[in-house]
Amino acid sequence: MALGGGAGAFAQRAFGEDGTPASAASVDSWMAPERQVDIIWSVNTAERLVALTFDDGPLPRWTPLALDALEEARVRATFFVVGSRLERHAAGLGARLARHELGNHTWGHDDLSRLGRTAGYRTVHRTHVAITRLTGKEPRLLRPPWGRLGGTTVHVAAQHGYDIALWSLLVQDSRLARDPRALVEGVVDNARPGTVLLAHDVGRPSRLEAIRRLPEMIAGLRRRGFEFVTVSELRQAGVRSPGRTPRPS
């Protein structure tokens, strides 16, 4: 009786009334596939590699500007796309985006940590299908909006065979848009081998300034000896590199 009561109390804490898991460990009532989900902030590598990533697009106003800069510099990036926007604008932007790596950023920029099981699966799966249809390749990475990992996020990643890609360096457009030199230097000076750099191709006006400064960021990083790869390519470089010795606790 005591054991049963304890289990019931745990179930109430683990799941909300709508079935939203309160924790990524809440698997007693629904089992994710038997698969490890890696969470990537950066990659441990001695190679001077950076993965440039973009969130929240595509939209016709700014995404083409980012694509122009990347194509001019011959750089491949990883775009974490919002599925509804991708489907709406695939005719105009799909072919250019397909030259890059595409990752899943949910159907409507949805907060997975607040969604129940069914809604969380639906928003990720619809985007999965849209990306696969466009590129002919199934995506392998999920970036949850706002980087929120709790609740449903890890479960829906496992259900789709995804790993979760976060970031280790953010383009500080909201703080430095009025100081373009500092904006560029903040990226160039702080990049390290294995950095995952986060920018946006949709959003507030300050993000447009960051897109305009992409050529300077790319040139500055190249002067420091960096090369640009997709997130998946960066992970492969990490596999090739010696492992990091854990710090003593």
C-alpha positions in Angstrom: 0.0 0.0 0.0 2.8 2.4 0.9 4.7 1.5 -2.2 1.6 2.0 -4.4 0.9 5.4 -2.9 4.5 6.5 -3.5 4.4 5.4 -7.1 1.1 7.3 -7.6 2.6 10.4 -6.1 5.6 10.1 -8.4 3.3 9.8 -11.4 1.5 13.0 -10.5 4.8 14.8 -10.2 6.2 13.3 -13.4 3.3 14.2 -15.6 1.0 17.1 -15.7 -2.7 16.8 -16.4 -2.1 17.1 -20.1 0.5 14.4 -20.1 3.5 16.8 -20.2 6.5 15.1 -18.7 7.9 17.3 -15.9 11.3 15.7 -16.4 13.4 14.1 -19.1 13.6 11.0 -16.8 9.8 10.6 -16.7 9.7 7.3 -18.7 7.9 5.0 -16.3 4.6 5.4 -18.2 5.8 5.7 -21.8 9.0 4.3 -23.1 11.2 6.1 -25.6 13.1 4.0 -28.1 16.2 2.3 -26.7 18.5 4.9 -28.1 21.1 7.3 -26.6 20.4 11.0 -27.1 23.5 13.1 -27.2 23.3 16.8 -26.3 25.8 18.9 -28.1 27.0 22.4 -27.0 30.4 22.2 -28.8 32.7 19.5 -29.9 36.0 18.5 -28.3 38.5 18.7 -31.2 41.9 20.0 -31.9 41.0 21.0 -35.4 40.2 24.6 -36.0 36.6 24.1 -37.0 33.5 26.1 -36.4 29.9 25.2 -37.1 27.8 28.2 -38.1 24.1 27.7 -37.3 20.9 29.7 -38.0 17.6 29.4 -36.1 13.9 30.3 -36.8 13.7 30.6 -40.6 13.2 30.5 -43.4 11.5 33.8 -44.3 11.9 35.6 -47.6 13.1 38.9 -46.0 16.4 37.9 -44.4 17.2 34.2 -45.1 18.3 35.0 -48.7 20.8 37.6 -47.3 22.3 34.9 -45.1 22.4 32.5 -48.0 24.0 35.1 -50.3 26.8 35.6 -47.7 27.4 31.9 -47.3 27.4 31.2 -51.0 29.8 34.0 -51.7 32.2 32.7 -49.0 31.6 29.1 -50.0 30.5 28.2 -46.5 28.1 25.4 -45.5 26.0 26.0 -42.4 23.3 24.3 -40.5 19.8 25.8 -40.5 17.4 24.8 -37.8 14.2 25.4 -39.6 10.6 26.1 -38.4 8.6 23.5 -40.4 5.6 25.8 -41.2 7.9 28.4 -42.6 9.9 25.9 -44.6 6.8 24.5 -46.1 5.4 27.9 -46.9 8.6 29.2 -48.5 10.1 26.0 -50.0 9.3 27.1 -53.6 11.5 30.2 -53.3 14.2 29.1 -50.9 14.1 25.3 -50.7 16.8 24.6 -53.4 19.3 27.0 -51.8 18.6 25.7 -48.3 19.0 22.1 -49.4 22.7 22.8 -50.1 23.2 23.2 -46.4 22.4 20.9 -43.4 18.8 21.3 -42.1 17.8 20.5 -38.5 14.4 20.4 -36.8 13.2 23.5 -34.9 9.6 22.3 -34.5 6.6 23.2 -36.7 5.7 26.5 -35.1 8.7 27.5 -32.9 7.0 25.6 -30.1 8.2 25.3 -26.5 8.6 21.5 -26.2 9.1 21.7 -22.5 5.4 22.9 -22.1 3.8 20.4 -24.6 2.3 17.1 -23.9 3.4 13.9 -25.5 1.1 14.0 -28.5 1.5 17.7 -29.3 5.3 17.4 -28.9 5.6 14.5 -31.2 3.3 16.2 -33.8 5.2 19.4 -34.0 8.6 17.7 -34.4 7.3 15.0 -36.8 5.6 17.4 -39.2 8.9 19.3 -39.5 10.8 16.0 -39.9 8.5 15.1 -42.8 8.9 18.6 -44.4 12.7 18.5 -44.3 12.8 14.9 -45.6 10.5 15.8 -48.5 12.6 18.9 -49.4 16.1 17.4 -49.1 15.6 13.7 -49.7 17.4 13.1 -46.4 16.1 12.6 -42.9 17.3 15.2 -40.5 19.4 14.0 -37.5 19.4 17.0 -35.2 16.8 18.8 -33.1 17.4 22.2 -31.6 14.5 22.9 -29.2 13.3 26.5 -29.3 15.0 28.6 -26.6 17.2 25.6 -25.9 14.7 24.2 -23.4 15.4 20.5 -22.7 12.8 19.6 -20.0 9.7 17.6 -20.4 8.9 16.2 -23.8 12.1 17.4 -25.6 14.4 14.5 -25.0 11.6 12.0 -25.6 10.6 13.3 -29.0 14.3 13.5 -30.0 14.7 9.8 -29.1 11.5 8.9 -31.0 12.9 10.4 -34.1 16.5 9.2 -33.8 17.8 12.7 -33.2 20.5 14.2 -31.1 20.0 17.6 -29.6 22.2 20.5 -30.8 22.5 23.5 -28.6 25.3 26.1 -29.0 28.5 27.4 -27.3 28.7 30.9 -28.8 25.9 33.3 -29.5 26.0 36.3 -31.9 25.3 39.2 -29.5 23.1 41.2 -31.9 20.7 42.4 -29.3 23.5 43.9 -27.2 25.9 45.0 -29.9 23.9 45.8 -33.0 24.8 49.5 -32.7 28.5 48.7 -32.5 29.2 46.5 -35.5 32.9 46.3 -34.9 32.3 44.9 -31.4 29.6 42.5 -32.8 32.1 41.0 -35.2 34.9 40.9 -32.7 32.7 39.2 -30.2 32.4 36.3 -32.6 35.9 36.2 -34.0 37.8 36.6 -30.7 35.7 34.1 -28.7 35.5 31.2 -31.2 37.4 28.1 -30.2 38.0 24.8 -32.0 34.7 22.9 -32.0 32.5 26.0 -31.4 28.8 25.8 -32.4 27.9 29.4 -33.3 24.3 30.5 -33.1 22.8 33.3 -35.3 19.3 33.9 -36.6 17.9 34.5 -40.0 14.5 35.7 -38.7 13.5 38.1 -35.9 14.1 41.5 -34.5 15.9 44.2 -36.5 19.2 43.7 -34.6 19.5 40.3 -36.2 19.5 41.9 -39.6 22.7 43.8 -38.6 24.3 40.5 -37.7 23.4 39.0 -41.1 24.9 42.0 -42.8 28.1 41.4 -40.8 28.4 37.7 -41.7 31.1 38.3 -44.4 33.3 40.1 -41.8 32.8 37.4 -39.2 33.6 34.7 -41.8 36.7 36.6 -43.0 37.9 37.2 -39.4 37.5 33.6 -38.4 39.4 32.5 -41.5 42.2 34.9 -40.6 42.5 32.9 -37.3 42.7 29.7 -39.3 39.2 28.4 -38.8 37.3 26.4 -41.4 33.5 26.1 -41.5 31.6 22.8 -41.3 28.0 21.7 -40.5 27.2 20.5 -37.0 27.2 16.9 -38.2 30.6 17.3 -39.8 31.9 19.0 -36.7 30.8 15.9 -34.7 32.8 13.7 -37.0 35.9 15.8 -36.3 35.2 15.2 -32.6 35.1 11.5 -33.0 38.6 11.7 -34.7 40.1 13.7 -31.9 41.6 12.4 -28.6 39.1 12.4 -25.7 39.4 15.1 -23.0 40.7 14.0 -19.7 37.9 14.6 -17.0 38.6 17.2 -14.5 39.0 16.0 -10.9 35.9 16.8 -8.7 
